[in-house]
């Protein structure tokens, strides 16, 4: 009785043949690669042999896997990151000119002007405060230039090393980015709705943490790359005097004007105070002028006539 094979086993046989051929090909490639590596190692060793010495043999000696060991490089120390700030207070002859000079110094150094405030104090002196951001490399030169524009009233400088903080933030950013990428990969493979919802919440939380770290990194970069100089400018008003030491022409004119204004003010006040009395006297004068005086004038002739009559009769 002949045994009839099913047609369903043919794909399996074909697949097995393909896998066998691929295994043989990979084995041949591996053998060839290993032989090439050994040949390259021998050639390198032969080329380095004339140099002699244990150091040359150690550098050219292949490892257990037939490949040369890479030379170890010393780790470079991290660059320092320093936050520099300064507060400078000056007494200058002209606040406007000193402020313009401060703007020019910041601009020439490659920085910019931040906040700026100008006002007058209770004594009438002009006071200005301005914040300058200049590159860290130009910090000392700009500070020295500003100090020479007036009389120094106060100076305070501070340097804070934040290298450890910068390195820590960079390391946390790298770790957080890997964490976000892992959650995204899990979301791509998730098939159930509950898993997708859970992973979305976790992704949002980790992405928010990453954004906060990136903002902190940007703030540190801004503070370390640009130094901050807070400049206070004040101008005291000196007394203007003439060559002889007495008051000048302007002072005389100002004093005369103040005296005239004071005299006019007192005169107006005196007139206001005397107005009721003047009104009362004016009313008495009107009554006397138009009431009493005509009657007296009329009675005076009658009295004269009566006296003449009496004298004639006698």
C-alpha positions in Angstrom: 0.0 0.0 0.0 1.5 3.3 -1.1 1.5 6.1 1.5 0.4 9.3 0.0 1.9 12.5 1.5 -0.3 15.4 2.1 0.3 18.6 0.3 0.2 20.6 3.5 3.8 19.6 4.4 5.4 21.1 1.4 5.6 24.7 2.8 7.2 23.4 6.0 9.8 21.6 4.0 10.5 24.7 1.9 10.8 26.9 5.0 13.2 24.4 6.6 15.4 24.4 3.5 15.5 28.2 3.4 16.5 28.4 7.1 19.2 25.8 6.7 20.7 27.7 3.8 20.6 31.0 5.7 22.3 29.3 8.7 25.1 28.0 6.5 25.5 31.4 4.9 25.8 33.1 8.2 28.3 30.5 9.5 30.4 31.1 6.4 30.3 34.9 6.9 31.2 34.5 10.5 34.1 32.3 9.7 35.3 34.6 7.0 35.0 37.6 9.3 36.9 35.8 12.0 39.7 34.9 9.6 39.8 38.5 8.3 40.0 39.8 11.9 42.8 37.4 12.7 44.7 38.3 9.6 44.3 42.0 10.4 45.5 41.4 14.0 48.6 39.6 12.7 49.4 42.3 10.2 49.1 45.0 12.8 51.3 43.0 15.2 53.9 42.6 12.6 53.9 46.3 11.7 54.2 47.3 15.3 57.0 44.7 16.1 59.9 46.9 14.9 59.0 49.5 17.4 59.7 47.1 20.3 58.9 47.5 23.9 56.1 46.1 26.1 54.0 49.2 25.4 53.9 48.4 21.6 53.1 44.8 22.3 50.3 45.7 24.7 48.8 48.2 22.3 48.8 45.8 19.3 47.8 42.6 21.2 44.3 41.5 20.1 41.7 40.7 22.7 39.9 37.4 23.3 37.4 38.2 20.5 40.1 38.9 17.9 39.6 42.7 17.9 42.0 45.3 19.2 41.0 46.9 22.6 40.3 50.6 22.3 42.6 53.0 24.1 41.1 54.5 27.3 40.7 58.3 27.0 40.8 60.4 30.2 37.4 62.0 31.1 37.3 65.7 30.7 36.1 67.8 33.7 32.8 69.5 33.2 32.9 73.2 32.2 32.2 75.5 35.1 28.9 77.5 35.1 28.9 80.7 37.3 26.0 83.2 37.8 27.5 86.7 38.2 25.5 89.6 39.6 26.5 93.1 40.7 24.8 96.2 42.2 26.4 99.6 41.5 25.3 103.0 42.9 26.8 106.2 41.5 26.5 109.9 42.0 26.8 111.5 38.6 26.6 115.2 37.4 23.9 114.4 34.8 21.7 111.3 35.0 20.6 111.4 31.4 24.1 111.4 30.1 25.2 108.6 32.5 22.2 106.6 31.5 23.0 107.0 27.8 26.6 105.9 28.5 25.4 102.8 30.4 23.1 101.8 27.4 26.1 102.3 25.0 28.4 100.1 27.2 25.8 97.3 27.3 25.2 97.5 23.6 28.9 97.5 22.7 29.5 94.4 24.9 26.7 92.5 23.1 24.1 92.8 25.8 20.9 94.6 26.3 19.1 96.9 28.8 16.4 95.3 30.9 14.2 97.2 33.4 14.6 101.0 33.7 13.0 103.4 36.2 13.6 107.2 36.5 12.0 109.4 39.1 12.6 112.3 41.6 13.1 111.8 45.3 11.7 114.0 48.1 14.6 116.4 47.8 14.1 116.9 44.1 17.1 114.9 43.0 16.8 112.7 39.8 17.2 109.0 40.6 17.4 106.3 37.9 17.7 102.5 38.2 18.5 100.3 35.2 19.3 96.6 34.8 21.9 95.6 32.3 22.5 92.1 30.9 25.9 91.6 29.4 27.9 88.5 28.3 29.8 86.8 31.1 33.1 87.4 29.4 32.5 91.2 29.2 31.2 91.4 32.8 34.4 92.8 34.4 35.2 95.3 31.6 31.6 96.7 31.6 31.6 97.0 35.4 34.9 98.9 35.4 33.6 101.2 32.7 30.5 102.0 34.6 32.4 102.7 37.8 34.3 105.5 36.1 31.3 107.5 35.1 30.6 109.1 38.5 31.3 109.1 42.2 31.0 105.6 43.7 28.4 105.4 46.5 28.1 101.6 46.8 29.1 98.4 45.1 28.1 94.8 45.6 29.2 91.8 43.5 28.4 88.1 43.7 29.5 85.0 41.9 27.5 81.7 42.4 28.8 78.4 41.0 25.9 76.4 39.7 27.9 73.7 37.8 26.5 70.9 39.9 23.0 72.1 39.3 23.5 72.4 35.5 24.9 68.8 35.3 22.1 67.4 37.5 19.4 69.0 35.3 21.0 67.8 32.1 21.2 64.2 33.5 17.6 64.3 34.6 16.5 65.6 31.2 18.2 62.7 29.5 16.5 60.2 31.9 13.1 61.9 31.5 13.3 61.8 27.7 14.0 58.1 27.8 11.1 57.6 30.2 8.8 59.5 27.8 10.0 57.5 24.9 9.3 54.2 26.7 5.7 55.2 27.6 5.1 56.2 23.9 6.3 52.8 22.8 4.0 51.1 25.3 1.1 53.2 24.0 1.9 52.1 20.4 1.6 48.4 21.5 -1.4 48.8 23.8 -4.6 47.1 22.5 -7.1 47.7 25.3 -8.7 51.0 26.0 -8.0 50.9 29.7 -4.3 50.5 29.1 -4.3 53.4 26.6 -6.1 55.7 29.1 -3.6 54.8 31.9 -0.6 55.3 29.6 -1.9 58.6 28.4 -2.1 59.9 32.0 1.4 58.7 32.7 2.7 60.2 29.5 1.1 63.6 30.4 2.7 63.5 33.9 6.2 62.6 32.6 6.0 65.1 29.7 5.1 67.9 32.2 8.1 66.9 34.3 10.3 67.1 31.2 8.9 70.5 30.3 9.7 71.8 33.8 13.3 70.5 33.6 13.7 72.1 30.1 12.5 75.4 31.5 14.9 75.2 34.4 17.7 74.4 32.0 16.9 77.5 29.9 16.8 79.6 33.0 20.2 78.4 34.1 21.6 78.9 30.6 20.4 82.5 30.5 21.7 83.3 34.0 25.2 81.8 33.4 25.7 83.1 29.8 24.6 86.7 30.7 25.7 88.6 33.8 23.3 91.0 35.6 24.3 94.5 36.6 21.9 96.7 38.5 22.9 100.3 38.2 21.6 103.1 40.4 22.2 106.7 39.3 21.5 109.8 41.4 22.3 113.5 40.7 22.5 115.9 43.7 21.6 119.5 42.8 24.6 121.7 43.7 24.1 125.4 44.8 24.9 127.8 42.0 27.1 130.7 43.2 28.8 133.6 41.5 32.5 134.3 41.4 32.4 136.4 44.6 30.7 133.7 46.6 27.4 135.6 46.8 24.1 134.9 45.1 24.0 135.0 41.4 21.8 136.9 39.0 19.4 134.0 38.6 19.1 133.7 42.4 18.4 137.5 42.6 15.6 137.2 40.0 14.1 134.2 41.7 14.2 135.9 45.1 12.6 139.1 43.8 9.8 137.1 42.1 9.1 135.3 45.3 9.1 138.6 47.3 6.7 140.2 44.8 4.4 137.2 44.9 4.4 137.2 48.7 3.6 141.0 48.8 0.7 140.6 46.4 -0.6 137.7 48.4 -0.5 139.6 51.7 -2.1 142.7 50.0 -5.0 140.6 48.7 -5.4 139.1 52.2 -5.5 142.6 53.8 -8.1 143.8 51.3 -10.2 140.8 52.0 -10.0 141.4 55.8 -10.8 145.1 55.4 -13.7 144.7 53.0 -16.4 144.5 55.7 -15.2 147.6 57.4 -15.0 149.5 54.1 -18.5 148.5 53.2 -19.8 149.7 56.5 -18.1 153.1 56.2 -19.4 153.5 52.7 -22.9 152.9 53.9 -22.5 155.5 56.7 -21.1 158.0 54.2 -24.1 157.5 51.8 -26.6 158.0 54.6 -24.8 161.1 55.8 -24.3 162.4 52.2 -27.9 162.0 51.0 -29.9 162.0 54.3 -28.3 164.1 57.1 -26.4 166.7 55.2 -29.4 168.0 53.1 -31.5 168.4 56.2 -28.8 170.3 58.0 -28.3 172.5 55.0 -32.1 173.3 54.9 -32.4 174.0 58.6 -29.4 176.3 58.7 -31.0 179.2 56.6 -34.2 179.0 58.7 -32.2 179.5 61.8 -30.4 182.4 60.3 -33.7 184.1 59.3 -35.1 183.7 62.7 -32.1 185.2 64.4 -32.2 188.2 62.0 -35.9 188.8 62.8 -35.2 188.8 66.5 -32.4 191.2 66.2 -34.5 193.6 64.1 -37.4 193.6 66.5 -35.3 194.5 69.4 
